Amino acid sequence: MKVKIVNHSRFALPEYQTPLSAGLDIRANIKDSVTLMPLERAMIPTGLFVELPEGYEMQIRPRSGLAAKHGITVLNSPGTIDADYRGEIKVILVNLSNEPFVIEGGERIAQMVVARHEQVEWESVEELGTTERGAGGFGSTGK
């Protein structure tokens, strides 16, 4: 599937890092480094603008290495880019560690996954069908 993209960054287009990767790594498009202090968040520009086909969304997700090694994650994970959005893709990063973290221009800060989605039409009813699970949630099925 082809997706239209405008790249106003000084870096290459997002890439899959392995042949079977679901997510494309995206880079910080910043001139000066940004230091995220513990529990601080920042919106990091990417310089990327996309035109997704109708029926698709782009999810912005954390990079597992940044999360595991440094406690850096995407705050509204997964962030959603709708097919009708035409603005710059920005990533809300948060530092959940106890140490400052420096983001450099060109650093891979998140990954994006393009996914098909459906829109629903609500059918208002008085009752829902029954299932074995019922209303059980939040650990009700065991470990």
BAFIMI-204899 format. One line per 4 residues: for each residue x, y, z of C-alpha. Coordinates in nm, 2 decimals, decimal comma, padded with zeros to 4 digits, always signed. Example, Ala and Ser with C-alpha at 12.3 -4.5 7.8 and 13.67 -1.06 7.14 Angstrom:
<nodes>
+01,23/-00,45/+00,78 ~ +01,37/-00,11/+00,71
</nodes>
This chain:
<nodes>
+00,00/+00,00/+00,00 ~ +00,13/+00,34/-00,08 ~ +00,09/+00,63/+00,16 ~ +00,16/+00,99/+00,06
+00,42/+01,16/+00,29 ~ +00,58/+01,50/+00,30 ~ +00,92/+01,51/+00,47 ~ +01,02/+01,85/+00,60
+01,28/+01,70/+00,83 ~ +01,65/+01,67/+00,74 ~ +01,64/+01,30/+00,79 ~ +01,54/+01,00/+00,57
+01,19/+00,87/+00,56 ~ +01,08/+00,64/+00,84 ~ +01,20/+00,28/+00,78 ~ +01,12/-00,07/+00,90
+01,43/-00,19/+01,08 ~ +01,38/-00,56/+00,99 ~ +01,19/-00,74/+00,71 ~ +00,91/-00,84/+00,94
+00,87/-00,53/+01,15 ~ +00,52/-00,39/+01,20 ~ +00,64/-00,04/+01,30 ~ +00,84/+00,22/+01,12
+01,09/+00,41/+01,34 ~ +01,05/+00,79/+01,34 ~ +01,31/+01,05/+01,43 ~ +01,32/+01,37/+01,63
+01,34/+01,67/+01,40 ~ +01,50/+01,91/+01,63 ~ +01,80/+02,15/+01,59 ~ +01,90/+02,16/+01,96
+01,89/+01,87/+02,20 ~ +01,60/+01,84/+02,44 ~ +01,65/+01,73/+02,79 ~ +01,36/+01,55/+02,95
+01,38/+01,56/+03,33 ~ +01,22/+01,29/+03,54 ~ +00,84/+01,29/+03,50 ~ +00,87/+01,57/+03,24
+00,70/+01,55/+02,90 ~ +00,76/+01,72/+02,57 ~ +00,60/+01,73/+02,23 ~ +00,88/+01,64/+01,98
+00,83/+01,73/+01,61 ~ +00,92/+01,49/+01,34 ~ +00,89/+01,71/+01,03 ~ +00,65/+01,45/+00,88
+00,31/+01,50/+00,73 ~ +00,10/+01,21/+00,59 ~ -00,21/+01,14/+00,39 ~ -00,36/+00,81/+00,49
-00,62/+00,63/+00,29 ~ -00,98/+00,63/+00,42 ~ -01,02/+00,34/+00,66 ~ -00,67/+00,36/+00,79
-00,50/+00,51/+01,10 ~ -00,14/+00,55/+01,21 ~ -00,06/+00,45/+01,56 ~ +00,23/+00,62/+01,74
+00,39/+00,38/+01,99 ~ +00,69/+00,37/+02,22 ~ +01,02/+00,21/+02,11 ~ +01,08/-00,08/+02,35
+01,45/+00,00/+02,38 ~ +01,40/+00,35/+02,50 ~ +01,13/+00,23/+02,74 ~ +01,33/-00,06/+02,88
+01,67/+00,11/+02,90 ~ +01,57/+00,47/+02,98 ~ +01,21/+00,49/+03,09 ~ +01,11/+00,70/+02,79
+00,77/+00,63/+02,65 ~ +00,49/+00,78/+02,44 ~ +00,25/+00,95/+02,68 ~ -00,08/+00,89/+02,49
+00,02/+00,54/+02,38 ~ -00,08/+00,46/+02,12 ~ -00,14/+00,80/+01,97 ~ -00,37/+00,80/+01,67
-00,32/+00,99/+01,35 ~ -00,65/+00,99/+01,17 ~ -00,68/+00,97/+00,79 ~ -00,81/+01,33/+00,77
-00,53/+01,49/+00,97 ~ -00,28/+01,69/+00,76 ~ -00,07/+01,85/+01,03 ~ +00,28/+01,76/+01,14
+00,32/+01,44/+01,33 ~ +00,45/+01,52/+01,68 ~ +00,53/+01,27/+01,95 ~ +00,45/+01,33/+02,32
+00,74/+01,17/+02,51 ~ +00,76/+01,14/+02,89 ~ +01,05/+01,04/+03,11 ~ +00,94/+00,79/+03,37
+01,29/+00,73/+03,50 ~ +01,47/+00,90/+03,78 ~ +01,74/+01,04/+03,55 ~ +01,74/+01,32/+03,29
+01,73/+01,20/+02,93 ~ +01,87/+01,39/+02,63 ~ +01,70/+01,37/+02,30 ~ +01,92/+01,45/+02,00
+01,81/+01,55/+01,65 ~ +01,77/+01,24/+01,43 ~ +01,73/+01,01/+01,72 ~ +01,47/+00,74/+01,67
+01,20/+00,83/+01,93 ~ +00,90/+00,63/+01,85 ~ +00,75/+00,39/+01,60 ~ +00,44/+00,42/+01,39
+00,21/+00,14/+01,27 ~ -00,04/+00,18/+00,99 ~ -00,35/-00,02/+01,06 ~ -00,69/-00,07/+00,90
-00,99/+00,02/+01,11 ~ -01,37/+00,01/+01,10 ~ -01,62/+00,27/+01,21 ~ -01,93/+00,15/+01,40
-02,29/+00,24/+01,39 ~ -02,45/+00,22/+01,74 ~ -02,75/+00,00/+01,79 ~ -02,92/+00,11/+02,12
-03,06/-00,19/+02,31 ~ -03,19/-00,26/+02,66 ~ -02,97/-00,57/+02,72 ~ -02,66/-00,73/+02,59
-02,62/-01,10/+02,50 ~ -02,47/-01,32/+02,77 ~ -02,12/-01,49/+02,77 ~ -01,94/-01,72/+03,00
-01,72/-01,43/+03,11 ~ -02,00/-01,19/+03,16 ~ -01,90/-00,86/+03,33 ~ -01,58/-01,01/+03,48
-01,27/-00,80/+03,41 ~ -00,95/-00,66/+03,56 ~ -00,79/-01,00/+03,64 ~ -01,11/-01,20/+03,66
-00,97/-01,47/+03,42 ~ -00,67/-01,54/+03,64 ~ -00,30/-01,49/+03,59
</nodes>
